[in-house]
Protein backbone atom coordinates (compact mmCIF):
# COMPACT_ATOMS: atom_id res chain seq x y z
CA UNK A 1 0.00 0.00 0.00
CA UNK A 2 1.35 3.42 -1.01
CA UNK A 3 1.98 5.77 1.89
CA UNK A 4 -0.03 8.97 1.56
CA UNK A 5 1.78 12.30 1.60
CA UNK A 6 0.36 15.19 3.60
CA UNK A 7 -0.40 18.46 1.83
CA UNK A 8 -0.12 21.91 3.40
CA UNK A 9 -3.33 23.80 4.03
CA UNK A 10 -4.50 26.56 1.68
CA UNK A 11 -2.70 29.88 1.58
CA UNK A 12 -4.24 32.53 3.80
CA UNK A 13 -5.47 34.67 0.89
CA UNK A 14 -7.04 31.79 -1.09
CA UNK A 15 -10.81 32.01 -1.30
CA UNK A 16 -12.98 29.10 -2.46
CA UNK A 17 -12.11 27.88 -5.96
CA UNK A 18 -15.72 28.60 -6.94
CA UNK A 19 -15.32 32.26 -5.99
CA UNK A 20 -14.28 34.96 -8.51
CA UNK A 21 -12.11 36.54 -5.80
CA UNK A 22 -8.44 36.71 -6.90
CA UNK A 23 -5.82 34.73 -5.00
CA UNK A 24 -6.59 31.04 -5.41
CA UNK A 25 -4.82 29.78 -8.58
CA UNK A 26 -7.58 27.18 -9.17
CA UNK A 27 -10.99 28.01 -10.63
CA UNK A 28 -13.58 25.29 -10.15
CA UNK A 29 -16.34 24.33 -12.57
CA UNK A 30 -18.87 21.54 -12.26
CA UNK A 31 -17.80 17.97 -12.97
CA UNK A 32 -20.59 17.50 -15.52
CA UNK A 33 -18.62 19.76 -17.87
CA UNK A 34 -15.82 17.21 -17.89
CA UNK A 35 -18.13 14.78 -19.69
CA UNK A 36 -18.32 17.03 -22.76
CA UNK A 37 -14.85 16.04 -23.97
CA UNK A 38 -12.69 12.92 -23.61
CA UNK A 39 -10.21 12.85 -20.74
CA UNK A 40 -6.74 11.35 -20.68
CA UNK A 41 -4.86 10.05 -17.65
CA UNK A 42 -2.04 12.20 -16.34
CA UNK A 43 -0.93 10.81 -12.98
CA UNK A 44 -1.81 9.05 -9.77
CA UNK A 45 -0.79 11.06 -6.72
CA UNK A 46 -0.05 9.53 -3.34
CA UNK A 47 -2.23 12.12 -1.62
CA UNK A 48 -5.86 11.89 -0.52
CA UNK A 49 -8.49 13.56 -2.70
CA UNK A 50 -9.85 15.39 0.34
CA UNK A 51 -6.38 16.82 0.97
CA UNK A 52 -6.23 18.14 -2.61
CA UNK A 53 -9.68 19.68 -2.15
CA UNK A 54 -8.71 21.25 1.15
CA UNK A 55 -5.48 22.71 -0.26
CA UNK A 56 -7.12 24.24 -3.37
CA UNK A 57 -10.43 24.95 -1.60
CA UNK A 58 -12.34 22.76 -4.05
CA UNK A 59 -15.80 21.29 -3.53
CA UNK A 60 -15.70 17.54 -4.09
CA UNK A 61 -18.75 16.36 -6.04
CA UNK A 62 -20.25 12.89 -5.92
CA UNK A 63 -21.49 10.91 -8.90
CA UNK A 64 -21.54 7.37 -10.30
CA UNK A 65 -20.50 5.54 -13.42
CA UNK A 66 -20.24 1.90 -14.46
CA UNK A 67 -17.35 1.42 -12.01
CA UNK A 68 -19.29 2.54 -8.94
CA UNK A 69 -19.43 5.62 -6.73
CA UNK A 70 -17.14 8.44 -7.83
CA UNK A 71 -15.86 11.52 -6.03
CA UNK A 72 -14.32 14.21 -8.19
CA UNK A 73 -13.53 17.89 -8.75
CA UNK A 74 -13.06 19.70 -12.07
CA UNK A 75 -10.98 22.89 -12.11
CA UNK A 76 -8.79 25.08 -14.30
CA UNK A 77 -5.24 25.84 -13.27
CA UNK A 78 -2.87 27.96 -15.35
CA UNK A 79 -4.85 27.30 -18.53
CA UNK A 80 -5.23 23.53 -18.09
CA UNK A 81 -8.51 21.79 -17.28
CA UNK A 82 -7.86 19.20 -14.57
CA UNK A 83 -10.16 16.55 -13.15
CA UNK A 84 -9.15 14.83 -9.91
CA UNK A 85 -11.05 11.66 -9.05
CA UNK A 86 -11.32 8.77 -6.63
CA UNK A 87 -13.52 5.73 -7.26
CA UNK A 88 -14.70 3.75 -4.27
CA UNK A 89 -13.07 0.58 -5.68
CA UNK A 90 -9.73 2.13 -6.62
CA UNK A 91 -6.59 2.02 -4.48
CA UNK A 92 -5.97 5.06 -2.29
CA UNK A 93 -4.70 8.20 -3.97
CA UNK A 94 -5.83 10.97 -6.28
CA UNK A 95 -6.24 10.22 -9.98
CA UNK A 96 -5.45 13.19 -12.20
CA UNK A 97 -6.95 13.65 -15.68
CA UNK A 98 -6.81 16.42 -18.28
CA UNK A 99 -8.83 17.17 -21.40
CA UNK A 100 -7.61 15.27 -24.44
CA UNK A 101 -7.39 18.54 -26.38
CA UNK A 102 -5.36 20.22 -23.66
CA UNK A 103 -1.60 20.95 -23.48
CA UNK A 104 0.62 18.12 -24.75
CA UNK A 105 3.41 18.54 -22.20
CA UNK A 106 2.22 16.25 -19.39
CA UNK A 107 5.28 16.74 -17.19
CA UNK A 108 4.94 20.51 -17.45
CA UNK A 109 1.24 20.40 -16.63
CA UNK A 110 1.90 18.14 -13.68
CA UNK A 111 4.58 20.53 -12.41
CA UNK A 112 1.99 23.31 -12.36
CA UNK A 113 -0.40 21.18 -10.30
CA UNK A 114 2.31 20.02 -7.89
CA UNK A 115 3.43 23.61 -7.34
CA UNK A 116 -0.14 24.64 -6.53
CA UNK A 117 -0.42 21.71 -4.12
CA UNK A 118 2.84 22.63 -2.44
CA UNK A 119 4.56 19.26 -2.94
CA UNK A 120 7.32 17.87 -5.11
CA UNK A 121 7.53 15.04 -7.67
CA UNK A 122 7.78 12.47 -4.86
CA UNK A 123 3.98 12.77 -4.61
CA UNK A 124 3.63 11.15 -8.05
CA UNK A 125 3.03 7.40 -7.71
CA UNK A 126 2.44 6.78 -11.43
CA UNK A 127 2.48 9.00 -14.48
CA UNK A 128 1.87 8.78 -18.21
CA UNK A 129 5.27 10.29 -19.05
CA UNK A 130 7.45 7.89 -17.09
CA UNK A 131 8.09 9.38 -13.66
CA UNK A 132 7.19 6.85 -11.00
CA UNK A 133 5.63 4.48 -13.52
CA UNK A 134 6.00 0.73 -13.18
CA UNK A 135 4.39 -0.61 -16.36
CA UNK A 136 3.56 -3.91 -14.69
CA UNK A 137 1.44 -2.16 -12.06
CA UNK A 138 -0.41 0.61 -13.88
CA UNK A 139 -3.52 1.90 -12.08
CA UNK A 140 -6.56 -0.06 -13.22
CA UNK A 141 -8.48 3.19 -13.75
CA UNK A 142 -6.19 4.11 -16.65
CA UNK A 143 -7.40 1.21 -18.77
CA UNK A 144 -11.09 1.95 -18.40
CA UNK A 145 -11.53 4.17 -21.42
CA UNK A 146 -12.66 7.21 -19.48
CA UNK A 147 -13.12 9.12 -22.73
CA UNK A 148 -16.37 7.21 -23.14
CA UNK A 149 -17.49 7.42 -19.53
CA UNK A 150 -21.12 6.38 -19.09
CA UNK A 151 -23.19 7.95 -16.35
CA UNK A 152 -25.91 6.21 -14.43
CA UNK A 153 -28.53 8.93 -14.72
CA UNK A 154 -30.75 7.36 -12.10
CA UNK A 155 -27.95 7.37 -9.55
CA UNK A 156 -27.01 10.92 -10.51
CA UNK A 157 -30.59 12.02 -9.87
CA UNK A 158 -30.71 10.24 -6.52
CA UNK A 159 -27.55 12.02 -5.39
CA UNK A 160 -28.45 15.40 -6.88
CA UNK A 161 -31.94 15.51 -5.40
CA UNK A 162 -30.66 14.58 -1.92
CA UNK A 163 -27.54 16.79 -1.83
CA UNK A 164 -28.33 19.59 -4.27
CA UNK A 165 -26.16 22.17 -2.53
CA UNK A 166 -23.08 20.00 -3.09
CA UNK A 167 -23.55 20.44 -6.83
CA UNK A 168 -24.80 24.00 -7.20
CA UNK A 169 -23.74 25.83 -4.04
CA UNK A 170 -26.54 28.27 -3.19
CA UNK A 171 -29.76 26.48 -4.17
CA UNK A 172 -31.89 28.70 -6.40
CA UNK A 173 -34.34 27.69 -9.09
CA UNK A 174 -32.17 29.20 -11.83
CA UNK A 175 -29.05 27.49 -10.48
CA UNK A 176 -30.73 24.09 -10.27
CA UNK A 177 -32.30 24.26 -13.73
CA UNK A 178 -29.06 25.54 -15.30
CA UNK A 179 -27.13 22.64 -13.77
CA UNK A 180 -29.70 20.08 -14.97
CA UNK A 181 -29.67 21.63 -18.45
CA UNK A 182 -25.88 21.40 -18.55
CA UNK A 183 -25.82 17.84 -17.26
CA UNK A 184 -28.48 16.83 -19.79
CA UNK A 185 -26.53 18.43 -22.64
CA UNK A 186 -23.29 16.76 -21.56
CA UNK A 187 -25.06 13.39 -21.44
CA UNK A 188 -26.47 13.67 -24.96
CA UNK A 189 -29.93 14.86 -23.95
CA UNK A 190 -30.91 11.54 -22.37
CA UNK A 191 -31.86 12.58 -18.83
CA UNK A 192 -34.63 15.03 -19.77
CA UNK A 193 -35.66 13.56 -23.12
CA UNK A 194 -39.45 13.78 -23.42
CA UNK A 195 -39.92 16.01 -20.35
CA UNK A 196 -41.38 18.95 -22.29
CA UNK A 197 -43.94 16.73 -24.02
CA UNK A 198 -44.82 14.95 -20.77
CA UNK A 199 -45.41 18.24 -18.95
CA UNK A 200 -47.61 19.45 -21.80
CA UNK A 201 -49.64 16.24 -21.91
CA UNK A 202 -50.04 15.55 -18.19
CA UNK A 203 -49.84 19.00 -16.57
CA UNK A 204 -51.30 21.12 -19.39
CA UNK A 205 -48.10 23.16 -19.52
CA UNK A 206 -47.47 25.15 -22.69
CA UNK A 207 -45.83 23.01 -25.38
CA UNK A 208 -44.09 26.09 -26.79
CA UNK A 209 -42.22 26.74 -23.52
CA UNK A 210 -38.91 25.33 -22.36
CA UNK A 211 -39.30 22.79 -19.56
CA UNK A 212 -38.04 25.13 -16.84
CA UNK A 213 -40.76 27.68 -17.72
CA UNK A 214 -43.35 24.90 -17.89
CA UNK A 215 -42.46 23.84 -14.36
CA UNK A 216 -42.88 27.41 -13.06
CA UNK A 217 -46.36 27.48 -14.57
CA UNK A 218 -47.25 24.23 -12.82
CA UNK A 219 -45.76 25.17 -9.45
CA UNK A 220 -47.22 28.71 -9.51
CA UNK A 221 -50.60 28.35 -11.23
CA UNK A 222 -51.50 31.92 -10.28
CA UNK A 223 -48.59 33.29 -12.29
CA UNK A 224 -44.83 33.57 -12.07
CA UNK A 225 -43.73 35.46 -8.93
CA UNK A 226 -42.29 38.92 -9.44
CA UNK A 227 -38.51 39.22 -9.52
CA UNK A 228 -36.45 38.97 -7.43
CA UNK A 229 -37.81 35.78 -5.91
CA UNK A 230 -37.78 35.34 -2.16
CA UNK A 231 -35.89 32.40 -0.60
CA UNK A 232 -39.25 30.75 0.09
CA UNK A 233 -40.28 31.08 -3.58
CA UNK A 234 -37.00 29.51 -4.67
CA UNK A 235 -37.55 26.64 -2.21
CA UNK A 236 -41.11 26.15 -3.45
CA UNK A 237 -40.02 26.14 -7.09
CA UNK A 238 -37.16 23.68 -6.51
CA UNK A 239 -39.37 21.36 -4.42
CA UNK A 240 -42.04 21.46 -7.12
CA UNK A 241 -39.48 20.75 -9.82
CA UNK A 242 -38.09 17.75 -7.94
CA UNK A 243 -41.60 16.36 -7.35
CA UNK A 244 -42.39 16.67 -11.06
CA UNK A 245 -39.11 15.05 -12.08
CA UNK A 246 -39.66 12.17 -9.66
CA UNK A 247 -43.08 11.65 -11.25
CA UNK A 248 -41.60 11.91 -14.76
CA UNK A 249 -38.83 9.38 -14.03
CA UNK A 250 -41.37 7.00 -12.47
CA UNK A 251 -43.37 7.32 -15.69
CA UNK A 252 -40.26 6.49 -17.74
CA UNK A 253 -39.52 3.40 -15.68
CA UNK A 254 -42.80 1.93 -16.82
CA UNK A 255 -41.82 2.23 -20.49
CA UNK A 256 -39.60 -0.16 -22.50
CA UNK A 257 -36.04 1.05 -23.11
CA UNK A 258 -36.60 4.02 -20.81
CA UNK A 259 -33.72 5.97 -19.25
CA UNK A 260 -32.50 6.84 -16.58
C-alpha positions as CSV (number, residue, x, y, z in Angstrom):
1,X,0.0,0.0,0.0
2,X,1.4,3.4,-1.0
3,X,2.0,5.8,1.9
4,X,0.0,9.0,1.6
5,X,1.8,12.3,1.6
6,X,0.4,15.2,3.6
7,X,-0.4,18.5,1.8
8,X,-0.1,21.9,3.4
9,X,-3.3,23.8,4.0
10,X,-4.5,26.6,1.7
11,X,-2.7,29.9,1.6
12,X,-4.2,32.5,3.8
13,X,-5.5,34.7,0.9
14,X,-7.0,31.8,-1.1
15,X,-10.8,32.0,-1.3
16,X,-13.0,29.1,-2.5
17,X,-12.1,27.9,-6.0
18,X,-15.7,28.6,-6.9
19,X,-15.3,32.3,-6.0
20,X,-14.3,35.0,-8.5
21,X,-12.1,36.5,-5.8
22,X,-8.4,36.7,-6.9
23,X,-5.8,34.7,-5.0
24,X,-6.6,31.0,-5.4
25,X,-4.8,29.8,-8.6
26,X,-7.6,27.2,-9.2
27,X,-11.0,28.0,-10.6
28,X,-13.6,25.3,-10.1
29,X,-16.3,24.3,-12.6
30,X,-18.9,21.5,-12.3
31,X,-17.8,18.0,-13.0
32,X,-20.6,17.5,-15.5
33,X,-18.6,19.8,-17.9
34,X,-15.8,17.2,-17.9
35,X,-18.1,14.8,-19.7
36,X,-18.3,17.0,-22.8
37,X,-14.8,16.0,-24.0
38,X,-12.7,12.9,-23.6
39,X,-10.2,12.9,-20.7
40,X,-6.7,11.3,-20.7
41,X,-4.9,10.1,-17.6
42,X,-2.0,12.2,-16.3
43,X,-0.9,10.8,-13.0
44,X,-1.8,9.0,-9.8
45,X,-0.8,11.1,-6.7
46,X,0.0,9.5,-3.3
47,X,-2.2,12.1,-1.6
48,X,-5.9,11.9,-0.5
49,X,-8.5,13.6,-2.7
50,X,-9.9,15.4,0.3
51,X,-6.4,16.8,1.0
52,X,-6.2,18.1,-2.6
53,X,-9.7,19.7,-2.2
54,X,-8.7,21.3,1.1
55,X,-5.5,22.7,-0.3
56,X,-7.1,24.2,-3.4
57,X,-10.4,25.0,-1.6
58,X,-12.3,22.8,-4.1
59,X,-15.8,21.3,-3.5
60,X,-15.7,17.5,-4.1
61,X,-18.7,16.4,-6.0
62,X,-20.3,12.9,-5.9
63,X,-21.5,10.9,-8.9
64,X,-21.5,7.4,-10.3
65,X,-20.5,5.5,-13.4
66,X,-20.2,1.9,-14.5
67,X,-17.4,1.4,-12.0
68,X,-19.3,2.5,-8.9
69,X,-19.4,5.6,-6.7
70,X,-17.1,8.4,-7.8
71,X,-15.9,11.5,-6.0
72,X,-14.3,14.2,-8.2
73,X,-13.5,17.9,-8.7
74,X,-13.1,19.7,-12.1
75,X,-11.0,22.9,-12.1
76,X,-8.8,25.1,-14.3
77,X,-5.2,25.8,-13.3
78,X,-2.9,28.0,-15.4
79,X,-4.9,27.3,-18.5
80,X,-5.2,23.5,-18.1
81,X,-8.5,21.8,-17.3
82,X,-7.9,19.2,-14.6
83,X,-10.2,16.5,-13.2
84,X,-9.1,14.8,-9.9
85,X,-11.0,11.7,-9.0
86,X,-11.3,8.8,-6.6
87,X,-13.5,5.7,-7.3
88,X,-14.7,3.7,-4.3
89,X,-13.1,0.6,-5.7
90,X,-9.7,2.1,-6.6
91,X,-6.6,2.0,-4.5
92,X,-6.0,5.1,-2.3
93,X,-4.7,8.2,-4.0
94,X,-5.8,11.0,-6.3
95,X,-6.2,10.2,-10.0
96,X,-5.5,13.2,-12.2
97,X,-6.9,13.6,-15.7
98,X,-6.8,16.4,-18.3
99,X,-8.8,17.2,-21.4
100,X,-7.6,15.3,-24.4
101,X,-7.4,18.5,-26.4
102,X,-5.4,20.2,-23.7
103,X,-1.6,21.0,-23.5
104,X,0.6,18.1,-24.8
105,X,3.4,18.5,-22.2
106,X,2.2,16.3,-19.4
107,X,5.3,16.7,-17.2
108,X,4.9,20.5,-17.5
109,X,1.2,20.4,-16.6
110,X,1.9,18.1,-13.7
111,X,4.6,20.5,-12.4
112,X,2.0,23.3,-12.4
113,X,-0.4,21.2,-10.3
114,X,2.3,20.0,-7.9
115,X,3.4,23.6,-7.3
116,X,-0.1,24.6,-6.5
117,X,-0.4,21.7,-4.1
118,X,2.8,22.6,-2.4
119,X,4.6,19.3,-2.9
120,X,7.3,17.9,-5.1
121,X,7.5,15.0,-7.7
122,X,7.8,12.5,-4.9
123,X,4.0,12.8,-4.6
124,X,3.6,11.1,-8.0
125,X,3.0,7.4,-7.7
126,X,2.4,6.8,-11.4
127,X,2.5,9.0,-14.5
128,X,1.9,8.8,-18.2
129,X,5.3,10.3,-19.1
130,X,7.5,7.9,-17.1
131,X,8.1,9.4,-13.7
132,X,7.2,6.9,-11.0
133,X,5.6,4.5,-13.5
134,X,6.0,0.7,-13.2
135,X,4.4,-0.6,-16.4
136,X,3.6,-3.9,-14.7
137,X,1.4,-2.2,-12.1
138,X,-0.4,0.6,-13.9
139,X,-3.5,1.9,-12.1
140,X,-6.6,-0.1,-13.2
141,X,-8.5,3.2,-13.7
142,X,-6.2,4.1,-16.6
143,X,-7.4,1.2,-18.8
144,X,-11.1,2.0,-18.4
145,X,-11.5,4.2,-21.4
146,X,-12.7,7.2,-19.5
147,X,-13.1,9.1,-22.7
148,X,-16.4,7.2,-23.1
149,X,-17.5,7.4,-19.5
150,X,-21.1,6.4,-19.1
151,X,-23.2,8.0,-16.4
152,X,-25.9,6.2,-14.4
153,X,-28.5,8.9,-14.7
154,X,-30.8,7.4,-12.1
155,X,-28.0,7.4,-9.5
156,X,-27.0,10.9,-10.5
157,X,-30.6,12.0,-9.9
158,X,-30.7,10.2,-6.5
159,X,-27.5,12.0,-5.4
160,X,-28.5,15.4,-6.9
161,X,-31.9,15.5,-5.4
162,X,-30.7,14.6,-1.9
163,X,-27.5,16.8,-1.8
164,X,-28.3,19.6,-4.3
165,X,-26.2,22.2,-2.5
166,X,-23.1,20.0,-3.1
167,X,-23.6,20.4,-6.8
168,X,-24.8,24.0,-7.2
169,X,-23.7,25.8,-4.0
170,X,-26.5,28.3,-3.2
171,X,-29.8,26.5,-4.2
172,X,-31.9,28.7,-6.4
173,X,-34.3,27.7,-9.1
174,X,-32.2,29.2,-11.8
175,X,-29.1,27.5,-10.5
176,X,-30.7,24.1,-10.3
177,X,-32.3,24.3,-13.7
178,X,-29.1,25.5,-15.3
179,X,-27.1,22.6,-13.8
180,X,-29.7,20.1,-15.0
181,X,-29.7,21.6,-18.5
182,X,-25.9,21.4,-18.6
183,X,-25.8,17.8,-17.3
184,X,-28.5,16.8,-19.8
185,X,-26.5,18.4,-22.6
186,X,-23.3,16.8,-21.6
187,X,-25.1,13.4,-21.4
188,X,-26.5,13.7,-25.0
189,X,-29.9,14.9,-23.9
190,X,-30.9,11.5,-22.4
191,X,-31.9,12.6,-18.8
192,X,-34.6,15.0,-19.8
193,X,-35.7,13.6,-23.1
194,X,-39.5,13.8,-23.4
195,X,-39.9,16.0,-20.4
196,X,-41.4,18.9,-22.3
197,X,-43.9,16.7,-24.0
198,X,-44.8,14.9,-20.8
199,X,-45.4,18.2,-18.9
200,X,-47.6,19.5,-21.8
201,X,-49.6,16.2,-21.9
202,X,-50.0,15.6,-18.2
203,X,-49.8,19.0,-16.6
204,X,-51.3,21.1,-19.4
205,X,-48.1,23.2,-19.5
206,X,-47.5,25.2,-22.7
207,X,-45.8,23.0,-25.4
208,X,-44.1,26.1,-26.8
209,X,-42.2,26.7,-23.5
210,X,-38.9,25.3,-22.4
211,X,-39.3,22.8,-19.6
212,X,-38.0,25.1,-16.8
213,X,-40.8,27.7,-17.7
214,X,-43.3,24.9,-17.9
215,X,-42.5,23.8,-14.4
216,X,-42.9,27.4,-13.1
217,X,-46.4,27.5,-14.6
218,X,-47.2,24.2,-12.8
219,X,-45.8,25.2,-9.5
220,X,-47.2,28.7,-9.5
221,X,-50.6,28.3,-11.2
222,X,-51.5,31.9,-10.3
223,X,-48.6,33.3,-12.3
224,X,-44.8,33.6,-12.1
225,X,-43.7,35.5,-8.9
226,X,-42.3,38.9,-9.4
227,X,-38.5,39.2,-9.5
228,X,-36.5,39.0,-7.4
229,X,-37.8,35.8,-5.9
230,X,-37.8,35.3,-2.2
231,X,-35.9,32.4,-0.6
232,X,-39.3,30.7,0.1
233,X,-40.3,31.1,-3.6
234,X,-37.0,29.5,-4.7
235,X,-37.6,26.6,-2.2
236,X,-41.1,26.2,-3.4
237,X,-40.0,26.1,-7.1
238,X,-37.2,23.7,-6.5
239,X,-39.4,21.4,-4.4
240,X,-42.0,21.5,-7.1
241,X,-39.5,20.7,-9.8
242,X,-38.1,17.7,-7.9
243,X,-41.6,16.4,-7.4
244,X,-42.4,16.7,-11.1
245,X,-39.1,15.1,-12.1
246,X,-39.7,12.2,-9.7
247,X,-43.1,11.7,-11.3
248,X,-41.6,11.9,-14.8
249,X,-38.8,9.4,-14.0
250,X,-41.4,7.0,-12.5
251,X,-43.4,7.3,-15.7
252,X,-40.3,6.5,-17.7
253,X,-39.5,3.4,-15.7
254,X,-42.8,1.9,-16.8
255,X,-41.8,2.2,-20.5
256,X,-39.6,-0.2,-22.5
257,X,-36.0,1.1,-23.1
258,X,-36.6,4.0,-20.8
259,X,-33.7,6.0,-19.3
260,X,-32.5,6.8,-16.6
